[in-house]
Amino acid sequence: MRVPSDPNDYLVISENGVVKLYNITESGDQIYSKDLDIAPDALLAEDKAQLEEGIILEELAALLEDYTS
């Protein structure tokens, strides 16, 4: 997982089979936002592994489109 460079980044991570979204604050804290409608078990092994490690994003739209379509 890369280190966030912008306080407006998001962390998307799979925890206990649920994909969760966190906002990253200016101080680097991760604030839970919501559960995402992504089923980790339906993803390719590589994508699932990335989610288990956590993915830091500046923008969510592309990831959500990739994982939900």
PyMOL commands that set and color helices and strands:
alter all, ss='L'
color gray80, all
select helices_A, chain A and resi 40-42+45-53+61-68
alter helices_A, ss='H'
color red, helices_A
select strands_A, chain A and resi 10-15+18-24+30-35+55-57
alter strands_A, ss='S'
color yellow, strands_A
deselect
rebuild
show_as cartoon
